[in-house]
Amino acid sequence: MLGLARTILALSIIWLLGALLLGAMGVRRRRWPLGYAQPAIDFAVGCAVLATLSILAAPLGWRVTPEIVLVAALVLAIPAGISSLRRHRTERDETEEVPASPSWVPQLAAVLILLLAVVFVGLAASAYTSTMFWDGRYIWAFRAKAIFVDGGLNQQTFTNLARYRYTHLDYPLAIPAAQACVYQVLGHVDERLAKLVGLVFWLGIVALLTGYLRRRMTLPWALGITLLACQIPLLVYHAGGGAADLPQAFCFLAAAVLMADWVERGRPEDSMLAALMFGVGALVKAEGLSMALGGALAFGAAWWARGKGFNRRAVLLGPAALLLPYLPWAALRARWGVPSLQVAGMEVRPWPELLSRLRAIDDALLAQFRNWQHWELMWLLVALGLVAFVMSAWRQRALAPLWGLFFWQLGVYTGIYLFSPYDITWHLTTSLDRVLLHLAPLAVVAAASSLAACGAPAGPMPLPTETGVWRGGSPK
């Protein structure tokens, strides 16, 4: 029990770093319903802060000790406190209207919350009693051990391949840094406890799905869809496996939901927080780089759609929030000559071979969509939601970022398979389920929101001005 208590302390430290940074930026969302997911967003940002501390300390030969982390927290606490006081004095009411619920809703909602709790307890017990799967152990936790045992990053981590053979050298460091923090607080390596990092991101997906869907439907429907999505076997398996695929799914979902929320409601803070989550996603897995590019394109499209009007603060800080999380890691890789495994060896193939690969990709996707043991009926819900969106896209503009980012990233993954240097059958077999997992929560929230919007009043959705005031009156 002492080890578990220390792990909770380590996770709390990570959360505190993220909460203080976002507090200093003045972008934390506090109110129901989407504000309930803020602690998980704080935690993801805290992982990025820890990784950045390790990266900045590496060229100096410093060890990232708990004392350094404490100093960083104290430095962030001062502007966070000032920002919190200023916001408390000037903050407008963020209370949001949600669909009315019948009198029996609290009882049903309590049952669904209990079922979610049962899933979480089972997931936590499974994660604690089972071993890490291959990717978790030999990529992410292995790097966490290197950071913990060596006291931080050093060039040997990327050049001594005999010792660090399985680390996939170019993979970013947000999750290994979080696991290394757990090891530091424990004082020893314990993979069972390091895996509990993934449970925080599972809870974050629960909170984001429920909070965003509550805007469009009654609480039991929002909880029910969240329950169906978050107990999917593949999602539960990865939540307790120690790898970075579920954290990547959380970052994709958070960035897309916050961007859609900004399009719909016009809060400049949401645009900056969305940009930051795109940047954090790039520090979780390399695939986050392409989603960050998709986010930049989506922001550009919104800029054009809104008549090129933006809040000045968002114009200045948004690009920085998107780029800064990844830049220190890119600079360290350049300094130490770490190659990019994601693009190395990509081949431009003849048309017949490309068509053959495309057919293999299509067959593998269809097989995944029909795979009940992995996904149950999730992709059927996504298909229905897509039909609903296409039929009434003209009055669902706030949901366009969700679908646009989903198809953008799916297209990127398809392109990687087309030009991959690896055997296409092997590559699809070993990775397709995981890259679809990155997009699964995003697909669910887009589909469920589109289905709910089919019953919304007709009429175009007004767009917010640069000050966040709606041109067409208050949103419904």
N, C-alpha and C positions, 0 to 999 in steps of 0.2 A: 504493500500500500504506500510505503514511503516513495518508491519509484514513481508510482502513478501521481502522487501529490507533486513531486518535483517536475514531472512532465507537464502537469497543468500549470505550474509556475512558469515553466519555459514558454508554453503557448501564450500565457498571459503577458509575458515580456514582449513577445512578438506583436501581439495585438496592441500593446501600449505604444510601441514605436510607431506603428501605422496610424493609430488614433491621434497621436500628438502631431505627426506630420500633416495629416489631413486637417486637423484642428488649426494648425498654424496657417494653412492655406485657406481656411474658411470655407471648406467645401463639404463638410460632413452633413449628411441628411439625418434629421433627428426624429421626424414625426411619422406616425402611422400613415399608410401601410408599408411603403418601401423602406422607411427608416429602420425597420426591424432587421434588415439585411446589412446595415451599416457595420456592425462588428466584424462580419466576415470580410467585408471590403477592407476594413482596417487591417485585418490579419494578413490579407494578401499583400497589401502595401508594406506591412511590417516585414514580411519575407523579403521583399525587394530591398528594403532599407538594410537588412542584415547582409544580404548579398553584396550590396554596394559598399558597405563598410569593409567587408573582406577584400573586395576588389581594390578599393583605394588603399588599404593597408598593405597589400601584397608587394608593390614596388618599393615600399619603404622598409620592408622586412619586419613589420609590426605584427604582433599577435592580437587577434580580435578577442580580447578577454571580456568577462562580464563588466569590468570596470569601464572599458571603452564604450560598451553598450549603454551603461548607466550615464556616462558623460553625454552621449548622443541624445539620450532621453531628456536629460536636464536642459540641454541646449534647445531642444524642440519645445520643451514645456513652457518656456518664457513667451515666445510668440503665440503658441497655442492658447495660453491663458489670456493674453491681451486680445486675441481674435475672438475668443469665447465671450469675454465681457462686452466687447464692441457689438458682437452679433446679438447678444441678449438685449441690449438697449434698443437696437434698430430693427430686429427681426420681425418681419411681417408674419401673420398667421399662416401656417402651412397646413392647417387642417384640410383634409380633402374629402369631397363627397364620394361615397361609394354606393353601389346598388343596395336598395333596402332589402331586408331579410325578414321572412316570416318569424313568428314567435318561437317556433320549434327549432330554429337554426342553432342556437347555442348548444343544445344537447347533441345534435348530430356533429357539430364542429368539435365538441369535446371527444366524441368517439374517434373521429378521424385524427385528432391530435394524439390520442392514446395509441392509435395504430402506428403513426409515424414514430412515436417514442419506442414502441416495440421493435420496429425496424432498426432504429438507431442503436438500441441496446444489443440486439442480435449482431449488428454490424461491428459494434465496439468489441463485443466478446470474441467474435471471429477474428478480428484484426489482432487482438491481444494474444490469442492462443495459437495462431497459425504463423507459418514462416512467410517471409517475403517471396513474391514471385521473382522471376529472373531479372526483368527490367528494373524492378525496385531495388534489388540487392546489388546488381553489378553495374548500374549506372548512377542512380541517385544516391542511395545510401552508401555506396562505395566512396563516392566523392565526399559525402558528409563525414565519413570516417577519416578521409585524408585531411580534411579541414580540421577535424578534432584532434587527431593524433599529431599532425604536424604543427598545430597551433595557428593555422591559417593557410592561405594559398602560397605556393612558391613555384618557381619555374620547373622544378623537378616534377611537379604534378602533371605537367604537359609534355615533358621530354623523356622521362624515365619510363618507357613503355613496358619494361619488364616488371616494374612494380605497380604501375597504374594502367594495366592492360585493358581493362573493361570500362573505362570511365567515359568513353565517347567524348573526346576532348573538347569539342566545340559546343556541347550542350550548356545552356546557361545555368545559373547557380541559385535561383530563388529557393527551390525546394531543398537542395543539399544544405544551404545555409540554415534553413529552419530546422532540419534534422540535426545538424551539427550543434545548434543552440540547445536542443534537447539533450544531446550527449554531454555538452558542457555543464548544464545544470545537474544532470545525473552524476557526472564524474566518471562515467564509463559508457561503453557502447552497448546499447540494447535495441536491437532492430524492432522488437515487438512494440516498444514504446515510441520509437521514431515513426512507425506507421500511423500513429494516431494523428499526425499532422493532416492526413487525408480526411479524417472525420470532420475537421473544422470546415473544409471545403464542401463536404457533403451537406453539412448543416447550412452553409451559405447558399447552396443551390436551393435547398428547401425554402429558406427565407426569401430569396429573390423570386422564385416562382410564385410562392403564395402572395407576397406583397404586390407584385406587378399584376397578377391575375385578379386580385381582390378589387382592383379598380374597375374591372369589367364584368364581374359576376359576384354572386353571393359567396360568403365565406366557405360553406360546405363544398361548392363546386371548385373553388380555388384550392382548398385543401385536398379534395379528392383527386384532382388532376396532378397535384404535386406528389401525392402518395403513389399514384400509379407510375409516375415518371421516376421517382427516386427509389423505388424498390425493384426496378428493372435489374435482372441478375448481373448483367455486365457492369452496370454503374456501381452496384453494391460491391462487386468483386474488386473493382479498381479503387474504390474508396478506402479499402483496407489493405491495399497491396504494396504501398510504399513508393509508387511511381508518381509521375507528374501529369498524367493524362487527365485525372479528375480536376486538379487545380487549373489546368489549361481550360477545361470545359467551363469552370467557374469564371475565369477571367473573360472568356469569350461572351458568356451570358451577361456578366455584369456590365461590360463595356457596351454591348448592344442594347441592353435594357435602359441604361442611363442615357444613351444617345437617343433612343426612341422617346424617352421621357422628356428630354430636352426639346425635341421636335414638337412634342405635343403640348408642353407646358411652358417652355421658354425660360427656365431658370438657368442663368449663366453658369451657376455652380455645377449643374449637372453636366454641361458640356465639358468643363474642365476635368471633372471627375471621370467622365467617360474617356477622355483623351488619356488620362493617367492610367486607367485600367487597360487600355490598348497597349500602353508602354510596359506596364507590369507583365502583361501576357507574353510579351517578347522576351522577358527575363525568366519566364517559367519554362517555356520550351521554344525551340527554334521556329516551330510553326506559328508562334505568335507574331513573328516579323511580317508574314504575309497578311495576317488579320489586322495588324497595325496599319499596313498600307491600305487595306480595305477601309479601315476607319478614316484615314486621311481623305480618301476619295469620297467617302460618304459625307464627311464634313464639307468638302468642296461642293458636292451636289446640293447640300442644304444651304450653303452660302449663296449659290446661284438661285435656288428656289425662293429664297427669302429676299430677293432683290439686293443681294450683296450687303445686307445689313447685319452687323454683329455687335455685341457688347465689346467695347475696346479692351477691357481687361481679359476677356476670353480670347480675343485675337492675339494678344501678347503672350498669355500664359498657356493657351491650349497647345500650340506646337511644342513648347518646352516640356509640358507635362507628358506629351506623347513620346518625345525623343529621349529625354534625360534618363529614364530608367535603364535604357539599353546602352547608352553611349559609353559609360565607364567600362562595361564588359567588352564592347567592341574595341576600345582603346587598349585594354590589357591583352586581348587576343592579338592585336596588331603588334604590340610591343614584344610579345613572346612567340610570335609566329605560329599561332594555333590555326590550322586550316579549317575550312568549312566543309563538314561532311555532307551537308544538305545539298550543295550544288556541285561538289567535286565529282567528276566522272559522268555528268549529265551528257546524254548523246542525242543529237538530231538524227533521227532514223529515217529510212526510206518510207514512202507512203504506205506500201503494203504492210510493212511491219507495224507502223503506227495504227493502221486500221485493225490489225490483228490484236494489238495490245488494247485498243479501245473496246473491242468485242469482249476481251477477257475482263476488262474493268466493269463493263455493263453486266456481264454474267455474275461477277462477284458481288456487285451492288445489289442485284436482284436477290441473290442468295442470302445476303445479309438482311435485306428488308423482310424476307420470309422466315428468318431464323427466330422461331418462337423462344427457344432456350436462351437466347441472348437478349432479345428486345421485346418479347411478348407482342402486344398489338400497338406499340408506339408508332411505328411508321405508317400504320393505317390512319391513326389520328393525324399525323403530319400531312398525309395525302388529302384527307378531308379538309383540313385547315387551308391547304394551298388552293384547293378548288374554291373554297369560300372567299379567300383573298382575291383571287383572279376575277371572280364574278362581281366583286364590289370594291375593287382596288381604288376607285375614284373617291370613295369616302373612308378609306382606311390608310390615309397617307402617313399617319403616325406610326403605322406598323411596317412601312416600307423599309426602314433601316434593319429591322429584324430579318425579314426575308432576303433583303439585298446582301447582308453580311453572311447569311447562311449559304446562299448560292455562290457568293464570291469565294468563300473558303473551300466549298466543295469543288469548285472549278480549279482552284489551286492544287488541291490534293489530286484531282484527276490528272492535271498536267504533270505533276511530279511522277506519277506512275507511268505516264506516256514516255517520259524522257529518262527514266531511271536506268542506271547502268546494270541493275540487278535483274535476275530472272523474274519475269512478271508474275508467274504463279507463286513463287516463294515470297515476293514482296507483298502481294495482296494477302496471302495467307497469314503473314506475320504482323501486318500493320493495319489492314483495312478496318477491322472492328474498333481499333483504338482511335483512329482519326475520325470515324463516325461518332465515337463517344464524345470527342471534342465538341461536336455540333449538336448532339442529342438534346441537351436542355434548351439550347437556343431554338431548335426546331419545335420543341414542345410548346414553349411560350408563344412563339409566333403562330402556331396552328391553333392553340386554344384561344388566343386573343382574336384571331380572325373569325373563328366560329362564333365567339361571343358577339363580335361586331355585326354579324348578320342581322341581329335583332335590334341594332341601335337605330335611332331616328335618322332618316335620310337627310342629305345635305352635305355640302363640302365642309371639311374640317378647317377652321381658321388657323392661320399660322401666326405665331407670336412675333412681335416686333423685336428690335434689338434691345429694348429695355425690359422685355418680358411681359409687356402688356398686350393682350390679345386684340387684334384688329376687329374680329367678328363677335366680340362679347365674351362672356365667361364660358369656358369649356364645359360641356355637359359631363 
